[in-house]
Structure formats: structure tokens, C-alpha cells
Amino acid sequence: MTSRLEEIRKLLFLQKKVSVDALSKQFDVSTVTIRKDLEHLEQEGIARRIYGGALLAESALPPALAHADDRVRAALAVRACAEIHDGDSIFLGSGQTCCYLARLLDRFHDLSVVTNNITALSDLLRSDARVYLLGGEVTSTDAHTLFSSPENPTAFTNSIFVSKAFTSISGIDLQAGLTVHSIVSTHIYRSLPSITRSWYLMADSTKFGKIAMYSVAELRAVQYLITDALPEAYRGVLPDTSVLLTEAG
């Protein structure tokens, strides 16, 4: 039941609406069982039951993010979480959005997490994931989160490979590409295309059109962009299949 409820939660965050009949067929259980599941999720504040199914409750977030200060970043983390599966090996970047994502990883089993996000470390260690912390210079660009970066980027790229990487970014621009504020961060961002199969970039809509100090990659280097809104000017640059939208606010 716990596993089924978790899958229905994910479907609600992804699709915003689920039907009793479809869920009954998907999980091979009776419609009565599904209605009880939806009732349980409604009591949690995740679902709002309607005739034949349920809708995602307004402003619903997982318990770990119930008191999140930034609802947009939290919603991006929830959307990113739907791309992770048991047994994955992932790289988790720095920044507050990545910290929100770290709070949600305790729902998965057999994860391997490589990270330079020192602030997220306590949340990661509360999960059953194998955690690998990168060494190097420790710094911060937002006065809220700490991160490290390897002094020798070649050693970093030669020693690890992950199935998925999740990062945030300081700025996204059609000409400048992806940019960050700290030169320490550039080592990791420039290495990501060579150490992961899929790069998921989490960026709220305010990052578009912004240019930070250091360029790290072209926009097309990212396989998936997770955002709350995509400006019209960027729609022709990214294929529809690579943009994962979330309704935040």
C-alpha cells in the first residue's frame, strides 16, 4: 500500500489529475481500494477528490517541503523528484533548489548520490542513500548554502559516472548560455556533460534572460529543463520533450 500511495502521489504532482478506473487498471487492484487510497491522500492534504478520481490539492507539497520558504523552488524539486527511481546514481548540485530536492530523497531505496552540496548533507544522510561528498574549496554565492568544488576537475571527470545529474543555475541567456556567479562552480558544471547520461537543470522563470559572471555551457548541453514557465523566445531552442513544466505558485 505504501508503495502504491507513493506512486499515486507522483502521478498527482505530474498530471494534476488521476482517475479511479485508470489507477485500478495500472495497479491491478479494485476501484474500492483506489478510492480508499485517494481518501487517504485527501486526508494528507495531497489530493482533492472529485467524481471518478482526484485532483492535486492546491499548494500541495510533500511533508518534507510543507514549510518551504520558496514555493516555486519547492515545486521544481517535486517535479525533479518524479524523474528519480530506486537504484539510480545521481549527482546533486548546489543551491537552494537542490537542497529542497535532497529533502525528498529519503523516499527512494538503493540510491547513490554524488554531491558538492554541503548544506544538503544532513538531509542526504537521513536517507538510506550512499553519499559521496566531493572535496575542494568551500564557498557560497547566496549566503544560505555552502558547496565545494574539486581543485582538479580532471580527477572529478575521470573518477565518476552517474545516470542523472540535477543542478540549478544562476542565469540562462540565448547568447551567453548557462552562467554562474562563482568561478569555483565552473569546474563541475563544465564537467557534467561527460559524467552523466542525463542532465536535469532546475530553473525558475526569473533565471531566463539573466547573465552571471561565468559561462559554463550552451543551453543545448542540458537534456531536460525543469521550470515553472518557459518564455516564448526559448521555445524554439528547446524541443518540447526536453522541457518539464510544473505549476508553481
C-alpha positions in Angstrom: 0.0 0.0 0.0 2.8 2.4 0.9 4.5 1.9 -2.5 1.2 2.4 -4.3 0.3 5.5 -2.4 3.8 7.0 -3.3 3.2 6.2 -7.0 -0.2 7.9 -6.9 1.4 10.9 -5.2 3.9 11.2 -8.0 1.1 10.9 -10.6 -0.8 13.7 -9.0 2.2 16.0 -9.0 2.9 15.2 -12.6 -0.6 15.0 -14.1 -2.6 17.2 -11.6 -5.5 14.8 -12.0 -6.0 11.0 -11.7 -8.9 8.7 -12.4 -10.1 5.8 -10.3 -10.6 3.5 -13.3 -7.1 4.2 -14.7 -5.4 3.7 -11.3 -7.3 0.5 -10.7 -6.0 -1.0 -14.0 -2.5 0.3 -13.5 -2.0 -1.2 -10.1 -4.3 -4.2 -10.6 -6.5 -3.5 -7.6 -10.2 -2.8 -7.1 -11.7 0.6 -7.6 -12.8 0.4 -3.9 -9.1 0.1 -2.9 -8.2 3.1 -5.1 -10.9 5.2 -3.6 -9.6 4.4 -0.1 -6.1 5.4 -1.3 -7.4 8.7 -2.6 -9.3 9.3 0.7 -6.0 8.7 2.5 -4.2 11.2 0.2 -7.0 13.7 0.7 -6.5 13.4 4.5 -2.8 14.1 3.9 -3.8 17.3 2.0 -2.3 16.0 -1.2 -5.5 15.2 -3.2 -8.9 16.7 -3.6 -11.4 14.0 -4.5 -13.8 14.6 -7.4 -16.3 12.3 -9.2 -14.4 9.5 -10.7 -11.0 10.5 -9.4 -9.0 13.2 -7.7 -7.1 16.5 -8.3 -3.9 17.7 -6.8 -4.8 19.8 -3.8 -4.0 23.5 -4.1 -0.5 24.3 -3.0 0.1 20.6 -2.1 3.6 19.7 -1.3 5.2 16.6 0.3 5.5 16.9 4.1 9.3 17.5 3.8 8.5 20.7 1.9 5.4 21.8 3.8 7.1 24.8 5.3 9.3 25.6 2.3 10.1 29.3 2.1 10.1 29.4 -1.7 7.1 27.5 -3.2 8.4 27.8 -6.7 11.8 26.2 -5.9 10.0 23.5 -3.9 7.7 22.7 -6.8 10.7 22.4 -9.1 12.2 19.9 -6.6 9.0 17.9 -6.6 8.9 17.8 -10.4 12.6 16.7 -10.4 11.8 14.0 -7.9 9.4 12.4 -10.3 12.4 11.7 -12.6 14.3 9.7 -9.9 13.8 5.9 -9.4 15.1 3.4 -6.9 18.6 2.3 -7.7 19.6 5.5 -9.6 23.0 7.0 -9.3 22.7 10.8 -9.3 24.8 14.0 -9.0 23.1 16.7 -6.8 24.4 20.2 -7.3 24.5 23.2 -5.0 21.9 25.9 -4.4 18.6 26.1 -2.6 16.5 24.1 -5.2 18.9 21.2 -4.8 18.6 21.4 -1.0 14.8 21.1 -1.4 15.3 18.1 -3.6 17.6 16.5 -1.0 14.8 16.5 1.5 12.7 14.3 -0.8 15.3 11.6 -1.5 14.5 9.6 1.6 11.5 8.0 -0.2 13.9 6.1 -2.6 15.9 3.0 -2.0 19.4 2.0 -3.1 20.3 5.5 -4.3 23.9 6.6 -4.9 24.3 10.4 -4.5 27.4 12.3 -5.5 27.3 15.9 -4.4 29.2 19.1 -3.6 26.2 20.5 -1.6 27.4 20.7 1.9 24.2 22.3 3.2 22.1 19.4 1.9 24.4 16.8 3.5 22.4 16.4 6.7 19.2 15.6 4.7 21.0 13.2 2.5 22.4 11.3 5.4 18.9 10.8 6.8 18.1 8.8 3.8 19.5 5.3 3.1 21.4 6.5 0.1 25.1 6.0 -0.4 26.5 9.6 -0.3 29.8 10.7 -1.8 30.9 14.2 -0.9 33.3 16.0 -3.3 36.2 17.7 -1.7 37.7 21.1 -2.6 37.3 24.7 -1.9 34.2 25.6 0.2 32.3 28.7 -0.7 28.8 30.2 -1.0 27.2 32.6 -3.5 23.8 33.2 -1.8 24.7 33.4 1.9 22.4 30.4 2.5 24.1 27.4 1.1 27.6 26.0 1.2 29.2 24.0 -1.6 32.6 22.6 -2.5 34.3 22.1 -5.9 37.3 19.9 -6.8 40.5 21.8 -7.5 41.4 19.2 -10.1 38.4 18.9 -12.4 40.1 16.1 -14.4 40.2 13.9 -11.4 36.5 14.5 -10.9 35.5 13.6 -14.5 37.8 10.5 -14.6 36.5 9.0 -11.4 32.7 9.0 -11.5 29.8 8.5 -13.8 26.1 8.9 -12.8 22.9 8.2 -14.6 21.3 11.6 -13.8 22.5 15.0 -12.7 20.3 17.6 -11.0 21.5 21.2 -10.8 20.3 24.7 -10.5 21.8 27.7 -12.4 22.3 31.5 -11.9 21.4 32.6 -15.3 20.1 31.4 -18.7 20.5 33.5 -21.8 20.1 32.7 -25.5 23.5 34.1 -26.3 25.5 33.6 -23.1 24.0 30.2 -22.4 24.2 28.9 -18.8 26.1 31.1 -16.4 27.1 31.0 -12.7 28.4 33.6 -10.2 31.3 31.6 -8.8 34.4 30.5 -10.7 34.6 27.6 -8.2 31.4 26.2 -9.7 32.6 26.3 -13.2 34.7 23.1 -12.8 31.7 21.0 -12.0 29.2 22.5 -14.5 31.7 22.1 -17.4 32.3 18.5 -16.4 28.7 17.5 -16.2 28.1 16.5 -19.9 30.9 14.0 -19.6 29.9 12.4 -16.3 26.2 11.9 -16.7 23.7 10.3 -19.1 21.0 12.9 -18.4 21.4 16.5 -17.1 18.3 17.9 -15.4 18.5 21.7 -15.0 16.1 23.2 -12.4 15.5 26.8 -13.1 12.6 29.1 -12.1 11.3 31.5 -14.8 13.2 34.5 -13.3 16.5 33.0 -14.4 15.7 33.5 -18.1 17.4 36.5 -19.6 19.9 36.8 -16.7 23.6 36.6 -17.2 26.0 35.8 -14.4 29.8 36.2 -14.5 31.0 32.9 -15.7 29.7 30.9 -18.7 29.6 27.1 -18.2 27.7 25.5 -21.1 25.4 26.1 -24.0 21.7 25.7 -23.3 21.6 22.6 -25.6 24.1 20.8 -23.3 21.2 20.1 -20.9 18.9 17.2 -21.8 16.0 18.3 -19.6 14.9 21.7 -18.3 12.6 21.8 -15.3 10.9 25.2 -14.9 7.6 26.8 -13.9 7.3 28.8 -17.1 9.2 28.9 -20.4 9.5 32.3 -22.2 8.4 32.3 -25.8 11.8 33.3 -27.1 13.2 30.0 -25.7 10.6 27.7 -27.2 12.3 27.3 -30.5 15.6 26.5 -28.8 14.5 23.5 -26.7 12.4 20.6 -28.1 9.1 20.2 -26.3 10.1 16.7 -25.0 13.0 18.2 -23.0 11.0 20.8 -21.1 9.4 19.6 -17.9 6.9 22.2 -16.7 5.5 22.4 -13.2 2.6 24.5 -12.0 4.1 26.5 -9.1 3.0 29.5 -7.2 
